[in-house]
Amino acid sequence: MEEKEYQVSRKILSWAEEDRPREKLLLKGKAALTDAELIAILIGSGTVELSAVDVAKMILGSAGNNLNELARHGVKELTKIKGIGEAKAITIVAALELGRRRKESTMLRRRRIGSSLDAYEEMKPYLLDKPHEEFWILLLNRANEVLRPVQISTGGVAGTVADPKMIFKHALEQLASSIILFHNHPSGNLSPSQADRDLTRKLKEAGRMLDLPVLDHLIFTDSGYYSFADEGTF
């Protein structure tokens, strides 16, 4: 191997050890990466002589190491930098534009569930006009704010299955602090069956043991609801 080829090969091996922003993000989290390392992930690769991080540092240098200034750069300006073609330039411009839009957008305030009526209204978009039974859970944080609704199962006109393992698996994965149970009665009948009562007791006990309290179980119909908590049957 000629000396020049050997030097290039040795540099590539060095980059493989030192220049791994993707792995760093996975191991340490996004906050651990420098601006250059984040840009390096966007562009994906460098040149024969420069690593992706090296090219990213050049990109930042062209904007005085200021991300706000870099956001003003267009595709033509970025393609003047060695190692940056049109596709990579477009990726950088698009990423910076997303960042700009994120700053402009208003954070949506999570809805707080303070009553069974709040819970019923929250689930209307998911359970209204359903011709078959479905079982859902509403996951809440410590402030009783909605994290997300999750469908557990869907069934026929007369019933559906609610697997406790799946219910608490979703709750634990989403780091929920509490749960509200829902299932609908397409018939419009608001009276809980014995199976409904047994399931409610079973899930409430499981939640108590897991420190994931089940706050209520609502039987949903298009014209109203039955709340186990409100009726004192919980």
C-alpha positions in Angstrom: 0.0 0.0 0.0 1.3 3.4 -1.0 2.0 5.9 1.9 -0.8 8.3 0.7 -3.4 5.5 0.6 -2.2 4.3 4.0 -2.6 7.7 5.5 -6.2 8.0 4.1 -7.0 4.6 5.4 -5.7 5.4 8.9 -7.7 8.6 9.0 -10.9 6.8 8.1 -10.2 4.3 10.9 -9.7 7.2 13.2 -13.0 8.8 12.2 -14.8 5.5 12.8 -13.7 5.6 16.4 -14.1 9.4 17.1 -16.9 10.5 14.9 -20.1 8.6 15.9 -22.8 11.2 16.8 -25.6 8.7 16.1 -24.3 6.3 18.6 -23.7 9.1 21.1 -27.3 10.3 20.7 -28.6 6.8 21.4 -26.3 6.3 24.4 -26.3 9.7 26.1 -29.3 11.5 24.6 -29.7 14.4 22.2 -28.7 17.0 24.8 -25.2 15.5 25.0 -24.4 16.3 21.3 -22.8 19.5 20.1 -24.3 21.7 17.4 -21.7 20.2 15.0 -22.6 16.7 15.9 -26.3 17.3 15.3 -25.6 18.8 11.9 -23.3 15.9 11.2 -26.3 13.5 11.7 -28.3 15.6 9.2 -25.6 15.5 6.5 -24.8 11.8 7.1 -21.3 11.8 5.7 -18.2 13.9 5.0 -15.6 13.8 2.3 -12.5 11.7 1.7 -10.5 14.1 3.8 -13.0 15.4 6.3 -15.4 13.6 8.6 -19.1 14.6 8.8 -18.3 16.4 12.0 -15.5 18.4 10.4 -17.8 19.4 7.6 -20.5 20.4 10.1 -18.0 22.6 11.9 -17.2 24.3 8.6 -21.0 24.9 8.1 -21.2 26.5 11.5 -18.1 28.5 10.9 -19.6 30.0 7.8 -22.4 31.4 10.0 -20.1 32.6 12.9 -21.1 29.5 14.9 -24.5 31.0 15.3 -27.5 28.8 14.5 -29.8 31.8 14.1 -27.4 33.2 11.5 -27.1 29.7 9.8 -30.9 29.7 9.5 -30.6 32.6 7.2 -28.4 30.7 4.8 -30.1 29.3 1.6 -29.3 26.2 -0.4 -26.9 28.1 -2.7 -24.8 29.5 0.2 -24.5 26.1 1.8 -23.5 24.3 -1.4 -20.4 26.6 -1.5 -19.0 24.6 1.5 -16.9 21.6 0.6 -18.7 18.4 1.0 -22.2 19.9 0.9 -24.2 19.1 -2.2 -27.7 20.2 -3.0 -29.4 17.3 -1.2 -27.5 17.9 2.1 -28.1 21.6 1.9 -31.8 21.1 1.5 -31.8 18.8 4.5 -30.1 21.5 6.7 -32.4 24.2 5.5 -35.5 22.0 6.1 -34.3 21.1 9.7 -33.6 24.8 10.6 -37.0 25.8 9.2 -38.7 23.1 11.4 -36.9 24.6 14.4 -38.1 28.1 13.5 -41.7 26.9 13.2 -41.4 25.1 16.5 -40.5 28.3 18.2 -43.4 30.1 16.6 -46.0 27.5 17.5 -47.9 27.7 20.7 -47.6 24.8 23.1 -51.0 23.1 23.5 -52.1 23.0 27.1 -53.0 19.5 28.2 -56.6 19.2 29.2 -57.3 18.5 32.9 -59.9 15.9 33.9 -61.7 17.2 37.0 -64.9 15.2 36.8 -66.6 12.2 35.1 -68.2 14.7 32.7 -64.8 16.0 31.7 -63.7 12.4 31.0 -66.9 11.7 29.0 -66.4 14.8 26.8 -62.8 13.8 26.3 -63.7 10.5 24.8 -66.6 11.6 22.6 -64.4 11.8 19.5 -63.3 8.2 19.9 -66.5 6.4 21.0 -69.4 8.4 19.6 -71.6 6.6 17.0 -69.8 3.3 17.4 -71.9 0.3 16.3 -69.8 -2.2 18.3 -68.2 -2.3 21.7 -64.7 -0.9 22.3 -62.5 -0.7 25.4 -60.3 2.3 25.9 -58.2 3.8 28.7 -57.4 7.4 29.3 -53.9 8.0 30.7 -53.3 10.9 33.0 -50.3 12.6 34.7 -50.1 13.6 38.3 -52.0 16.7 37.7 -54.9 14.7 36.1 -54.0 16.1 32.7 -54.5 13.9 29.7 -51.4 12.2 28.3 -53.3 10.2 25.7 -56.3 7.9 25.1 -55.4 4.3 24.1 -57.7 1.7 22.5 -57.3 -1.7 24.2 -59.7 -3.8 22.2 -62.7 -3.8 19.9 -65.4 -6.4 19.7 -69.0 -7.1 18.7 -72.3 -5.6 19.5 -72.5 -7.5 22.8 -69.0 -7.2 24.3 -65.3 -6.8 24.0 -62.3 -8.1 25.9 -60.1 -6.0 28.2 -56.7 -7.6 28.9 -55.3 -6.2 32.2 -51.8 -6.9 31.1 -52.2 -4.8 28.0 -53.9 -2.0 30.0 -51.1 -1.6 32.5 -48.4 -2.2 29.9 -49.6 0.9 28.0 -49.8 2.9 31.2 -46.3 2.0 32.4 -44.8 2.7 28.9 -46.4 6.2 28.9 -45.3 6.9 32.5 -48.9 7.5 33.4 -49.8 8.3 37.0 -53.4 7.2 36.9 -56.0 5.6 34.5 -59.7 6.0 33.6 -61.4 3.0 32.0 -64.0 3.3 29.3 -66.2 1.0 27.3 -69.2 1.8 25.2 -72.7 0.2 25.1 -74.0 0.6 21.5 -77.5 -0.4 22.8 -77.6 2.8 24.9 -78.1 0.8 28.1 -76.3 2.5 30.9 -76.6 -0.4 33.5 -73.3 -2.2 34.2 -73.3 -5.9 33.8 -71.9 -8.2 36.5 -68.9 -8.8 34.1 -68.4 -5.0 34.1 -68.4 -4.9 37.9 -66.0 -7.8 38.2 -63.6 -6.4 35.7 -63.7 -3.0 37.4 -62.8 -4.5 40.8 -60.0 -6.6 39.2 -58.4 -3.6 37.5 -58.8 -1.3 40.5 -57.0 -3.8 42.7 -54.2 -4.3 40.1 -53.8 -0.6 39.8 -53.5 -0.3 43.6 -50.7 -2.9 43.7 -48.8 -1.2 40.8 -49.3 2.3 42.3 -51.2 3.2 39.2 -54.7 4.1 40.5 -57.7 3.5 38.4 -59.8 6.6 39.0 -63.0 5.6 37.4 -64.7 3.4 34.8 -67.2 5.0 32.5 -69.8 3.1 30.5 -70.2 5.3 27.4 -73.4 5.8 25.3 -74.1 8.5 22.7 -76.7 10.1 25.0 -74.9 9.8 28.4 -72.7 7.8 30.6 -72.5 5.7 33.8 -69.6 6.5 36.2 -68.7 3.8 38.7 -67.1 6.5 40.9 -70.1 8.8 40.8 -72.5 6.0 41.6 -70.4 4.7 44.5 -70.0 1.3 42.9 -66.3 1.7 42.4 
